[in-house]
C-alpha cells in the first residue's frame, strides 16, 4: 500500500495535483470502481461526521479492489481532523 500526501495553500493547485495523481494511479481501470473520494467536514461539533469519514477511509483502503487492479482512496481536508 502506498500513501501520498498532497499539501499546499492554493486549493486549485492542490486539487489539480490530486486529479493528476489519481489519473496516473487509476490508469485504465474503471474510475467508478477504482476510486473512492471522501472529504473530512470542518467546523465545530462535527466529530461524529469526521469519525465516520475516517472509518470509511480505513475501510476503503483496506478493502481489496473489486473489478480493478487497484483501489485509490482520496481523503480531502485531512487537516480538519
N, C-alpha and C positions, 0 to 999 in steps of 0.2 A: 504494500500500500504506500502510495506517495501522497504527500501533503504539500500544497503550495499556498503561500501567503502573499496576497496581492494587497499592497498598502499604499496609500497616498492621500494627499489633502484634496486633490481635484477629483470630484466624483465622476465626471465624464471620462477623464483619462483612465481612472481606475477601472470603471465599468468596461471601457473598450479593451483594456488588457485582459480582464476576466473573460470577455467574449472570445478574444483571440485564443487564449489558453484553452477554453472549453472546446473550441472548434478543433484544435490540434488533438486534444485528449479524446474527444468523441470520434473523430475521424469519420469513417464511412458508416459507422453504426447508426441505427435509428435513434435520433436525438430524443424522441419521446420515451424511449425505453432506457436509454443510457444515462440521461441527465436528470438530476434532482436539484431543484433550486429552492432554497429556504432563506428567509430574512428574519433576523432577530429583531423583535419590536423594541423600540426605545421608550423612554419616559418612565415616570414613577408608577408603581403599582402593577406592573406587568410581569412580575416574577413567575407566575404560573405559565403565562404565554411564552416567556423566554425559556423556561424549563421544558416546555413542550417542543419548542424548536430544537433545543439541544438533543432531546430524546429522539426526535425524528431524524436528526442529522447522524447520530450514532447508529441508529437502526439502518438507515440508508447506506452508510459507509461500511457497515459490517455485513450487509446482505449481499449474496452473490449476484452477479449480473443475470438478468433474465432476457434471453434472446439477443444478447450483445456480448462482445468480447470483454468489455469493461464497464464499470459504473463510475460516473463522475457526480460528485456531490458539491454543490456550491452553497456556502453559507455567507450571506451578506450581513453587514453591520455587526460583525462579531464583537466589535468594541462596546456594544450595548450590554454585553454580559458583565 
